[in-house]
């Protein structure tokens, strides 16, 4: 059941993004889809489709592992690649997340 919910969230969020973009175009039908995809992506419609795919993958990963695990993993990887802990710590401080989550990520570094 959890796997099904994860996949639906992965599909649902890009659809919501597309619907919002379509609503902002002021157009209807196929013209709204075309304009929204072109507006979303760098490089026109193809870029918009790619962006929606990336959003789907990211939302699938978030539902599977959780935001905390993903952020910790990203910052641990960047630290292991040689980025300084001071720079990473300053970047973490600027993230729009809770203070508690910032402390958890810093502790894992």
Backbone atoms as SQL, in Angstrom:
CREATE TABLE atoms (id INTEGER PRIMARY KEY, chain TEXT, resi INTEGER, resn TEXT, atom TEXT, x REAL, y REAL, z REAL);
INSERT INTO atoms VALUES
  (1, 'A', 1, 'UNK', 'N', 0.813, -1.190, 0.000),
  (2, 'A', 1, 'UNK', 'CA', 0.000, 0.000, 0.000),
  (3, 'A', 1, 'UNK', 'C', 0.860, 1.260, 0.000),
  (4, 'A', 2, 'UNK', 'N', 1.941, 1.240, 0.793),
  (5, 'A', 2, 'UNK', 'CA', 2.834, 2.399, 0.839),
  (6, 'A', 2, 'UNK', 'C', 3.456, 2.675, -0.522),
  (7, 'A', 3, 'UNK', 'N', 3.777, 1.615, -1.250),
  (8, 'A', 3, 'UNK', 'CA', 4.372, 1.767, -2.585),
  (9, 'A', 3, 'UNK', 'C', 3.391, 2.441, -3.535),
  (10, 'A', 4, 'UNK', 'N', 2.125, 2.089, -3.449),
  (11, 'A', 4, 'UNK', 'CA', 1.100, 2.692, -4.310),
  (12, 'A', 4, 'UNK', 'C', 0.950, 4.174, -3.992),
  (13, 'A', 5, 'UNK', 'N', 0.908, 4.504, -2.708),
  (14, 'A', 5, 'UNK', 'CA', 0.788, 5.906, -2.304),
  (15, 'A', 5, 'UNK', 'C', 2.000, 6.694, -2.774),
  (16, 'A', 6, 'UNK', 'N', 3.168, 6.106, -2.660),
  (17, 'A', 6, 'UNK', 'CA', 4.392, 6.764, -3.119),
  (18, 'A', 6, 'UNK', 'C', 4.333, 7.067, -4.614),
  (19, 'A', 7, 'UNK', 'N', 3.891, 6.100, -5.405),
  (20, 'A', 7, 'UNK', 'CA', 3.809, 6.305, -6.859),
  (21, 'A', 7, 'UNK', 'C', 2.752, 7.338, -7.213),
  (22, 'A', 8, 'UNK', 'N', 1.619, 7.330, -6.516),
  (23, 'A', 8, 'UNK', 'CA', 0.578, 8.318, -6.784),
  (24, 'A', 8, 'UNK', 'C', 1.046, 9.728, -6.446),
  (25, 'A', 9, 'UNK', 'N', 1.806, 9.856, -5.370),
  (26, 'A', 9, 'UNK', 'CA', 2.346, 11.168, -5.015),
  (27, 'A', 9, 'UNK', 'C', 3.341, 11.623, -6.065),
  (28, 'A', 10, 'UNK', 'N', 4.119, 10.691, -6.589),
  (29, 'A', 10, 'UNK', 'CA', 5.078, 11.025, -7.636),
  (30, 'A', 10, 'UNK', 'C', 4.406, 11.498, -8.910),
  (31, 'A', 11, 'UNK', 'N', 3.244, 10.949, -9.205),
  (32, 'A', 11, 'UNK', 'CA', 2.501, 11.360, -10.397),
  (33, 'A', 11, 'UNK', 'C', 1.671, 12.608, -10.114),
  (34, 'A', 12, 'UNK', 'N', 1.091, 12.681, -8.921),
  (35, 'A', 12, 'UNK', 'CA', 0.167, 13.762, -8.593),
  (36, 'A', 12, 'UNK', 'C', 0.800, 15.131, -8.501),
  (37, 'A', 13, 'UNK', 'N', 1.960, 15.238, -7.911),
  (38, 'A', 13, 'UNK', 'CA', 2.567, 16.553, -7.723),
  (39, 'A', 13, 'UNK', 'C', 2.939, 17.222, -9.051),
  (40, 'A', 14, 'UNK', 'N', 3.556, 16.511, -10.000),
  (41, 'A', 14, 'UNK', 'CA', 3.809, 17.155, -11.293),
  (42, 'A', 14, 'UNK', 'C', 2.518, 17.595, -11.987),
  (43, 'A', 15, 'UNK', 'N', 1.455, 16.841, -11.797),
  (44, 'A', 15, 'UNK', 'CA', 0.175, 17.222, -12.390),
  (45, 'A', 15, 'UNK', 'C', -0.335, 18.524, -11.778),
  (46, 'A', 16, 'UNK', 'N', -0.166, 18.684, -10.481),
  (47, 'A', 16, 'UNK', 'CA', -0.579, 19.920, -9.812),
  (48, 'A', 16, 'UNK', 'C', 0.252, 21.093, -10.327),
  (49, 'A', 17, 'UNK', 'N', 1.551, 20.882, -10.487),
  (50, 'A', 17, 'UNK', 'CA', 2.420, 21.940, -11.016),
  (51, 'A', 17, 'UNK', 'C', 1.971, 22.337, -12.419),
  (52, 'A', 18, 'UNK', 'N', 1.678, 21.356, -13.254),
  (53, 'A', 18, 'UNK', 'CA', 1.211, 21.640, -14.617),
  (54, 'A', 18, 'UNK', 'C', -0.120, 22.386, -14.599),
  (55, 'A', 19, 'UNK', 'N', -1.048, 21.980, -13.735),
  (56, 'A', 19, 'UNK', 'CA', -2.340, 22.658, -13.659),
  (57, 'A', 19, 'UNK', 'C', -2.203, 24.109, -13.224),
  (58, 'A', 20, 'UNK', 'N', -1.329, 24.357, -12.277),
  (59, 'A', 20, 'UNK', 'CA', -1.099, 25.738, -11.839),
  (60, 'A', 20, 'UNK', 'C', -0.500, 26.560, -12.972),
  (61, 'A', 21, 'UNK', 'N', 0.471, 25.982, -13.682),
  (62, 'A', 21, 'UNK', 'CA', 1.073, 26.691, -14.806),
  (63, 'A', 21, 'UNK', 'C', 0.039, 26.944, -15.901),
  (64, 'A', 22, 'UNK', 'N', -0.843, 25.976, -16.140),
  (65, 'A', 22, 'UNK', 'CA', -1.887, 26.152, -17.148),
  (66, 'A', 22, 'UNK', 'C', -2.853, 27.270, -16.743),
  (67, 'A', 23, 'UNK', 'N', -3.173, 27.349, -15.464),
  (68, 'A', 23, 'UNK', 'CA', -4.093, 28.380, -14.988),
  (69, 'A', 23, 'UNK', 'C', -3.508, 29.779, -15.144),
  (70, 'A', 24, 'UNK', 'N', -2.201, 29.895, -15.043),
  (71, 'A', 24, 'UNK', 'CA', -1.574, 31.213, -15.155),
  (72, 'A', 24, 'UNK', 'C', -1.461, 31.702, -16.590),
  (73, 'A', 25, 'UNK', 'N', -1.649, 30.812, -17.564),
  (74, 'A', 25, 'UNK', 'CA', -1.521, 31.232, -18.961),
  (75, 'A', 25, 'UNK', 'C', -2.724, 32.020, -19.447),
  (76, 'A', 26, 'UNK', 'N', -3.887, 31.785, -18.847),
  (77, 'A', 26, 'UNK', 'CA', -5.094, 32.458, -19.311),
  (78, 'A', 26, 'UNK', 'C', -5.688, 31.805, -20.544),
  (79, 'A', 27, 'UNK', 'N', -5.151, 30.691, -20.971),
  (80, 'A', 27, 'UNK', 'CA', -5.628, 29.982, -22.150),
  (81, 'A', 27, 'UNK', 'C', -6.392, 28.735, -21.717),
  (82, 'A', 28, 'UNK', 'N', -7.019, 28.064, -22.684),
  (83, 'A', 28, 'UNK', 'CA', -7.720, 26.825, -22.380),
  (84, 'A', 28, 'UNK', 'C', -7.328, 25.753, -23.384),
  (85, 'A', 29, 'UNK', 'N', -7.581, 24.507, -23.025),
  (86, 'A', 29, 'UNK', 'CA', -7.361, 23.396, -23.939),
  (87, 'A', 29, 'UNK', 'C', -5.895, 23.135, -24.228),
  (88, 'A', 30, 'UNK', 'N', -5.654, 22.704, -25.456),
  (89, 'A', 30, 'UNK', 'CA', -4.300, 22.336, -25.873),
  (90, 'A', 30, 'UNK', 'C', -3.354, 23.528, -25.834),
  (91, 'A', 31, 'UNK', 'N', -3.880, 24.714, -26.115),
  (92, 'A', 31, 'UNK', 'CA', -3.035, 25.910, -26.065),
  (93, 'A', 31, 'UNK', 'C', -2.508, 26.155, -24.657),
  (94, 'A', 32, 'UNK', 'N', -3.322, 25.872, -23.641),
  (95, 'A', 32, 'UNK', 'CA', -2.889, 26.053, -22.258),
  (96, 'A', 32, 'UNK', 'C', -1.792, 25.061, -21.899),
  (97, 'A', 33, 'UNK', 'N', -1.944, 23.816, -22.352),
  (98, 'A', 33, 'UNK', 'CA', -0.920, 22.804, -22.082),
  (99, 'A', 33, 'UNK', 'C', 0.392, 23.182, -22.747),
  (100, 'A', 34, 'UNK', 'N', 0.302, 23.575, -24.019),
  (101, 'A', 34, 'UNK', 'CA', 1.503, 23.953, -24.766),
  (102, 'A', 34, 'UNK', 'C', 2.208, 25.137, -24.122),
  (103, 'A', 35, 'UNK', 'N', 1.432, 26.164, -23.793),
  (104, 'A', 35, 'UNK', 'CA', 2.018, 27.362, -23.195),
  (105, 'A', 35, 'UNK', 'C', 2.601, 27.062, -21.823),
  (106, 'A', 36, 'UNK', 'N', 1.916, 26.235, -21.030),
  (107, 'A', 36, 'UNK', 'CA', 2.402, 25.913, -19.691),
  (108, 'A', 36, 'UNK', 'C', 3.707, 25.131, -19.748),
  (109, 'A', 37, 'UNK', 'N', 3.779, 24.135, -20.634),
  (110, 'A', 37, 'UNK', 'CA', 5.014, 23.358, -20.756),
  (111, 'A', 37, 'UNK', 'C', 6.169, 24.233, -21.228),
  (112, 'A', 38, 'UNK', 'N', 5.884, 25.117, -22.185),
  (113, 'A', 38, 'UNK', 'CA', 6.931, 26.015, -22.686),
  (114, 'A', 38, 'UNK', 'C', 7.381, 26.975, -21.594),
  (115, 'A', 39, 'UNK', 'N', 6.450, 27.403, -20.751),
  (116, 'A', 39, 'UNK', 'CA', 6.774, 28.336, -19.677),
  (117, 'A', 39, 'UNK', 'C', 7.590, 27.658, -18.582),
  (118, 'A', 40, 'UNK', 'N', 7.297, 26.385, -18.306),
  (119, 'A', 40, 'UNK', 'CA', 7.966, 25.674, -17.216),
  (120, 'A', 40, 'UNK', 'C', 9.424, 25.348, -17.516),
  (121, 'A', 41, 'UNK', 'N', 9.689, 24.945, -18.730),
  (122, 'A', 41, 'UNK', 'CA', 10.999, 24.384, -18.989),
  (123, 'A', 41, 'UNK', 'C', 11.941, 25.281, -19.741),
  (124, 'A', 42, 'UNK', 'N', 13.200, 25.151, -19.433),
  (125, 'A', 42, 'UNK', 'CA', 14.194, 25.807, -20.273),
  (126, 'A', 42, 'UNK', 'C', 14.275, 25.047, -21.591),
  (127, 'A', 43, 'UNK', 'N', 14.098, 25.717, -22.673),
  (128, 'A', 43, 'UNK', 'CA', 14.143, 25.037, -23.960),
  (129, 'A', 43, 'UNK', 'C', 12.775, 24.650, -24.475),
  (130, 'A', 44, 'UNK', 'N', 11.736, 25.301, -23.994),
  (131, 'A', 44, 'UNK', 'CA', 10.408, 25.067, -24.531),
  (132, 'A', 44, 'UNK', 'C', 9.686, 23.883, -23.923),
  (133, 'A', 45, 'UNK', 'N', 8.828, 23.282, -24.732),
  (134, 'A', 45, 'UNK', 'CA', 7.966, 22.205, -24.249),
  (135, 'A', 45, 'UNK', 'C', 8.750, 20.988, -23.774),
  (136, 'A', 46, 'UNK', 'N', 9.790, 20.632, -24.498),
  (137, 'A', 46, 'UNK', 'CA', 10.585, 19.458, -24.101),
  (138, 'A', 46, 'UNK', 'C', 11.200, 19.687, -22.721),
  (139, 'A', 47, 'UNK', 'N', 11.709, 20.873, -22.490),
  (140, 'A', 47, 'UNK', 'CA', 12.262, 21.203, -21.176),
  (141, 'A', 47, 'UNK', 'C', 11.208, 21.141, -20.091),
  (142, 'A', 48, 'UNK', 'N', 9.977, 21.554, -20.409),
  (143, 'A', 48, 'UNK', 'CA', 8.881, 21.474, -19.450),
  (144, 'A', 48, 'UNK', 'C', 8.540, 20.045, -19.095),
  (145, 'A', 49, 'UNK', 'N', 8.533, 19.172, -20.092),
  (146, 'A', 49, 'UNK', 'CA', 8.256, 17.756, -19.849),
  (147, 'A', 49, 'UNK', 'C', 9.362, 17.148, -18.986),
  (148, 'A', 50, 'UNK', 'N', 10.607, 17.492, -19.285),
  (149, 'A', 50, 'UNK', 'CA', 11.736, 16.992, -18.489),
  (150, 'A', 50, 'UNK', 'C', 11.632, 17.491, -17.051),
  (151, 'A', 51, 'UNK', 'N', 11.303, 18.770, -16.882),
  (152, 'A', 51, 'UNK', 'CA', 11.169, 19.331, -15.539),
  (153, 'A', 51, 'UNK', 'C', 10.084, 18.605, -14.752),
  (154, 'A', 52, 'UNK', 'N', 8.951, 18.326, -15.372),
  (155, 'A', 52, 'UNK', 'CA', 7.891, 17.600, -14.677),
  (156, 'A', 52, 'UNK', 'C', 8.343, 16.190, -14.300),
  (157, 'A', 53, 'UNK', 'N', 9.146, 15.564, -15.148),
  (158, 'A', 53, 'UNK', 'CA', 9.700, 14.251, -14.813),
  (159, 'A', 53, 'UNK', 'C', 10.626, 14.310, -13.617),
  (160, 'A', 54, 'UNK', 'N', 11.462, 15.331, -13.578),
  (161, 'A', 54, 'UNK', 'CA', 12.377, 15.510, -12.447),
  (162, 'A', 54, 'UNK', 'C', 11.599, 15.772, -11.166),
  (163, 'A', 55, 'UNK', 'N', 10.544, 16.577, -11.261),
  (164, 'A', 55, 'UNK', 'CA', 9.701, 16.839, -10.091),
  (165, 'A', 55, 'UNK', 'C', 9.070, 15.541, -9.601),
  (166, 'A', 56, 'UNK', 'N', 8.652, 14.699, -10.540),
  (167, 'A', 56, 'UNK', 'CA', 8.069, 13.410, -10.168),
  (168, 'A', 56, 'UNK', 'C', 9.055, 12.513, -9.453),
  (169, 'A', 57, 'UNK', 'N', 10.285, 12.451, -9.965),
  (170, 'A', 57, 'UNK', 'CA', 11.316, 11.640, -9.311),
  (171, 'A', 57, 'UNK', 'C', 11.636, 12.165, -7.919),
  (172, 'A', 58, 'UNK', 'N', 11.728, 13.491, -7.798),
  (173, 'A', 58, 'UNK', 'CA', 12.036, 14.085, -6.497),
  (174, 'A', 58, 'UNK', 'C', 10.916, 13.833, -5.492),
  (175, 'A', 59, 'UNK', 'N', 9.666, 13.981, -5.925),
  (176, 'A', 59, 'UNK', 'CA', 8.563, 13.752, -4.990),
  (177, 'A', 59, 'UNK', 'C', 8.455, 12.274, -4.620),
  (178, 'A', 60, 'UNK', 'N', 8.801, 11.381, -5.548),
  (179, 'A', 60, 'UNK', 'CA', 8.806, 9.951, -5.243),
  (180, 'A', 60, 'UNK', 'C', 9.877, 9.641, -4.196),
  (181, 'A', 61, 'UNK', 'N', 11.058, 10.231, -4.351),
  (182, 'A', 61, 'UNK', 'CA', 12.133, 10.022, -3.377),
  (183, 'A', 61, 'UNK', 'C', 11.763, 10.594, -2.014),
  (184, 'A', 62, 'UNK', 'N', 11.096, 11.753, -2.009),
  (185, 'A', 62, 'UNK', 'CA', 10.690, 12.354, -0.739),
  (186, 'A', 62, 'UNK', 'C', 9.684, 11.485, -0.006),
  (187, 'A', 63, 'UNK', 'N', 8.736, 10.908, -0.736),
  (188, 'A', 63, 'UNK', 'CA', 7.754, 10.060, -0.068),
  (189, 'A', 63, 'UNK', 'C', 8.372, 8.740, 0.384),
  (190, 'A', 64, 'UNK', 'N', 9.410, 8.304, -0.308),
  (191, 'A', 64, 'UNK', 'CA', 10.035, 7.026, 0.038),
  (192, 'A', 64, 'UNK', 'C', 10.992, 7.159, 1.225),
  (193, 'A', 65, 'UNK', 'N', 11.817, 8.186, 1.228),
  (194, 'A', 65, 'UNK', 'CA', 12.860, 8.307, 2.246),
  (195, 'A', 65, 'UNK', 'C', 12.615, 9.415, 3.256),
  (196, 'A', 66, 'UNK', 'N', 11.898, 10.444, 2.899),
  (197, 'A', 66, 'UNK', 'CA', 11.666, 11.575, 3.783),
  (198, 'A', 66, 'UNK', 'C', 12.677, 12.680, 3.537),
  (199, 'A', 67, 'UNK', 'N', 12.272, 13.879, 3.833),
  (200, 'A', 67, 'UNK', 'CA', 13.106, 15.053, 3.588),
  (201, 'A', 67, 'UNK', 'C', 14.394, 15.014, 4.402),
  (202, 'A', 68, 'UNK', 'N', 14.292, 14.601, 5.663),
  (203, 'A', 68, 'UNK', 'CA', 15.474, 14.572, 6.520),
  (204, 'A', 68, 'UNK', 'C', 16.560, 13.666, 5.948),
  (205, 'A', 69, 'UNK', 'N', 16.196, 12.459, 5.554),
  (206, 'A', 69, 'UNK', 'CA', 17.174, 11.500, 5.025),
  (207, 'A', 69, 'UNK', 'C', 17.802, 12.006, 3.735),
  (208, 'A', 70, 'UNK', 'N', 16.994, 12.626, 2.869),
  (209, 'A', 70, 'UNK', 'CA', 17.544, 13.137, 1.611),
  (210, 'A', 70, 'UNK', 'C', 18.517, 14.290, 1.842),
  (211, 'A', 71, 'UNK', 'N', 18.142, 15.219, 2.706),
  (212, 'A', 71, 'UNK', 'CA', 19.033, 16.353, 2.969),
  (213, 'A', 71, 'UNK', 'C', 20.330, 15.903, 3.639),
  (214, 'A', 72, 'UNK', 'N', 20.227, 15.004, 4.589),
  (215, 'A', 72, 'UNK', 'CA', 21.426, 14.492, 5.254),
  (216, 'A', 72, 'UNK', 'C', 22.333, 13.810, 4.231),
  (217, 'A', 73, 'UNK', 'N', 21.751, 12.993, 3.373),
  (218, 'A', 73, 'UNK', 'CA', 22.534, 12.302, 2.352),
  (219, 'A', 73, 'UNK', 'C', 23.224, 13.253, 1.392),
  (220, 'A', 74, 'UNK', 'N', 22.508, 14.292, 0.960),
  (221, 'A', 74, 'UNK', 'CA', 23.090, 15.266, 0.029),
  (222, 'A', 74, 'UNK', 'C', 24.265, 15.986, 0.679),
  (223, 'A', 75, 'UNK', 'N', 24.084, 16.445, 1.909),
  (224, 'A', 75, 'UNK', 'CA', 25.160, 17.199, 2.563),
  (225, 'A', 75, 'UNK', 'C', 26.325, 16.303, 2.977),
  (226, 'A', 76, 'UNK', 'N', 26.071, 15.059, 3.327),
  (227, 'A', 76, 'UNK', 'CA', 27.176, 14.145, 3.612),
  (228, 'A', 76, 'UNK', 'C', 27.989, 13.869, 2.349),
  (229, 'A', 77, 'UNK', 'N', 27.318, 13.705, 1.236),
  (230, 'A', 77, 'UNK', 'CA', 28.018, 13.470, -0.032),
  (231, 'A', 77, 'UNK', 'C', 28.858, 14.679, -0.422),
  (232, 'A', 78, 'UNK', 'N', 28.283, 15.870, -0.292),
  (233, 'A', 78, 'UNK', 'CA', 29.044, 17.082, -0.632),
  (234, 'A', 78, 'UNK', 'C', 30.240, 17.252, 0.299),
  (235, 'A', 79, 'UNK', 'N', 30.081, 16.902, 1.568),
  (236, 'A', 79, 'UNK', 'CA', 31.189, 16.990, 2.514),
  (237, 'A', 79, 'UNK', 'C', 32.289, 15.995, 2.135),
  (238, 'A', 80, 'UNK', 'N', 31.901, 14.797, 1.721),
  (239, 'A', 80, 'UNK', 'CA', 32.897, 13.794, 1.341),
  (240, 'A', 80, 'UNK', 'C', 33.609, 14.154, 0.044),
  (241, 'A', 81, 'UNK', 'N', 33.017, 15.028, -0.760),
  (242, 'A', 81, 'UNK', 'CA', 33.654, 15.477, -2.000),
  (243, 'A', 81, 'UNK', 'C', 34.591, 16.652, -1.772),
  (244, 'A', 82, 'UNK', 'N', 34.724, 17.075, -0.529),
  (245, 'A', 82, 'UNK', 'CA', 35.723, 18.082, -0.213),
  (246, 'A', 82, 'UNK', 'C', 35.202, 19.472, 0.094),
  (247, 'A', 83, 'UNK', 'N', 33.904, 19.678, 0.077),
  (248, 'A', 83, 'UNK', 'CA', 33.385, 21.000, 0.440),
  (249, 'A', 83, 'UNK', 'C', 33.553, 21.201, 1.940),
  (250, 'A', 84, 'UNK', 'N', 33.894, 22.406, 2.336),
  (251, 'A', 84, 'UNK', 'CA', 34.169, 22.661, 3.752),
  (252, 'A', 84, 'UNK', 'C', 32.887, 22.638, 4.576),
  (253, 'A', 85, 'UNK', 'N', 33.043, 22.193, 5.815),
  (254, 'A', 85, 'UNK', 'CA', 31.899, 22.125, 6.723),
  (255, 'A', 85, 'UNK', 'C', 31.365, 23.508, 7.048),
  (256, 'A', 86, 'UNK', 'N', 32.235, 24.494, 7.044),
  (257, 'A', 86, 'UNK', 'CA', 31.804, 25.866, 7.334),
  (258, 'A', 86, 'UNK', 'C', 30.870, 26.370, 6.238),
  (259, 'A', 87, 'UNK', 'N', 31.248, 26.172, 4.975),
  (260, 'A', 87, 'UNK', 'CA', 30.401, 26.607, 3.865),
  (261, 'A', 87, 'UNK', 'C', 29.078, 25.851, 3.847),
  (262, 'A', 88, 'UNK', 'N', 29.142, 24.537, 4.101),
  (263, 'A', 88, 'UNK', 'CA', 27.919, 23.744, 4.128),
  (264, 'A', 88, 'UNK', 'C', 27.016, 24.185, 5.275),
  (265, 'A', 89, 'UNK', 'N', 27.603, 24.486, 6.425),
  (266, 'A', 89, 'UNK', 'CA', 26.831, 24.930, 7.574),
  (267, 'A', 89, 'UNK', 'C', 26.131, 26.253, 7.292),
  (268, 'A', 90, 'UNK', 'N', 26.833, 27.176, 6.635),
  (269, 'A', 90, 'UNK', 'CA', 26.228, 28.459, 6.274),
  (270, 'A', 90, 'UNK', 'C', 25.088, 28.259, 5.281),
  (271, 'A', 91, 'UNK', 'N', 25.272, 27.346, 4.354),
  (272, 'A', 91, 'UNK', 'CA', 24.219, 27.057, 3.379),
  (273, 'A', 91, 'UNK', 'C', 23.003, 26.436, 4.061),
  (274, 'A', 92, 'UNK', 'N', 23.239, 25.538, 5.009),
  (275, 'A', 92, 'UNK', 'CA', 22.142, 24.904, 5.744),
  (276, 'A', 92, 'UNK', 'C', 21.351, 25.952, 6.524),
  (277, 'A', 93, 'UNK', 'N', 22.057, 26.922, 7.104),
  (278, 'A', 93, 'UNK', 'CA', 21.386, 27.984, 7.856),
  (279, 'A', 93, 'UNK', 'C', 20.428, 28.793, 6.989),
  (280, 'A', 94, 'UNK', 'N', 20.696, 28.880, 5.701),
  (281, 'A', 94, 'UNK', 'CA', 19.861, 29.673, 4.788),
  (282, 'A', 94, 'UNK', 'C', 18.668, 28.883, 4.231),
  (283, 'A', 95, 'UNK', 'N', 18.626, 27.569, 4.465),
  (284, 'A', 95, 'UNK', 'CA', 17.533, 26.756, 3.937),
  (285, 'A', 95, 'UNK', 'C', 16.209, 27.111, 4.622),
  (286, 'A', 96, 'UNK', 'N', 15.106, 27.089, 3.872),
  (287, 'A', 96, 'UNK', 'CA', 13.793, 27.388, 4.478),
  (288, 'A', 96, 'UNK', 'C', 13.183, 26.149, 5.157),
  (289, 'A', 97, 'UNK', 'N', 13.880, 25.657, 6.183),
  (290, 'A', 97, 'UNK', 'CA', 13.425, 24.487, 6.929),
  (291, 'A', 97, 'UNK', 'C', 13.469, 24.829, 8.412),
  (292, 'A', 98, 'UNK', 'N', 12.918, 23.947, 9.236),
  (293, 'A', 98, 'UNK', 'CA', 12.855, 24.211, 10.676),
  (294, 'A', 98, 'UNK', 'C', 14.252, 24.213, 11.302),
  (295, 'A', 99, 'UNK', 'N', 14.343, 24.891, 12.424),
  (296, 'A', 99, 'UNK', 'CA', 15.620, 24.962, 13.158),
  (297, 'A', 99, 'UNK', 'C', 16.054, 23.565, 13.593),
  (298, 'A', 100, 'UNK', 'N', 15.080, 22.759, 14.000),
  (299, 'A', 100, 'UNK', 'CA', 15.370, 21.394, 14.447),
  (300, 'A', 100, 'UNK', 'C', 15.990, 20.563, 13.320),
  (301, 'A', 101, 'UNK', 'N', 15.446, 20.668, 12.120),
  (302, 'A', 101, 'UNK', 'CA', 15.982, 19.918, 10.988),
  (303, 'A', 101, 'UNK', 'C', 17.377, 20.416, 10.610),
  (304, 'A', 102, 'UNK', 'N', 17.600, 21.716, 10.709),
  (305, 'A', 102, 'UNK', 'CA', 18.936, 22.263, 10.447),
  (306, 'A', 102, 'UNK', 'C', 19.960, 21.668, 11.416),
  (307, 'A', 103, 'UNK', 'N', 19.589, 21.571, 12.690),
  (308, 'A', 103, 'UNK', 'CA', 20.499, 21.008, 13.694),
  (309, 'A', 103, 'UNK', 'C', 20.775, 19.531, 13.434),
  (310, 'A', 104, 'UNK', 'N', 19.760, 18.797, 13.006),
  (311, 'A', 104, 'UNK', 'CA', 19.948, 17.366, 12.701),
  (312, 'A', 104, 'UNK', 'C', 20.935, 17.204, 11.553),
  (313, 'A', 105, 'UNK', 'N', 20.775, 18.006, 10.523),
  (314, 'A', 105, 'UNK', 'CA', 21.669, 17.900, 9.350),
  (315, 'A', 105, 'UNK', 'C', 23.091, 18.255, 9.747),
  (316, 'A', 106, 'UNK', 'N', 23.263, 19.317, 10.530),
  (317, 'A', 106, 'UNK', 'CA', 24.599, 19.712, 10.962),
  (318, 'A', 106, 'UNK', 'C', 25.240, 18.652, 11.845),
  (319, 'A', 107, 'UNK', 'N', 24.461, 18.027, 12.708),
  (320, 'A', 107, 'UNK', 'CA', 25.001, 16.970, 13.568),
  (321, 'A', 107, 'UNK', 'C', 25.492, 15.778, 12.757),
  (322, 'A', 108, 'UNK', 'N', 24.845, 15.484, 11.649),
  (323, 'A', 108, 'UNK', 'CA', 25.235, 14.356, 10.813),
  (324, 'A', 108, 'UNK', 'C', 26.525, 14.631, 10.024),
  (325, 'A', 109, 'UNK', 'N', 26.854, 15.919, 9.851),
  (326, 'A', 109, 'UNK', 'CA', 28.110, 16.253, 9.169),
  (327, 'A', 109, 'UNK', 'C', 29.273, 16.003, 10.105);
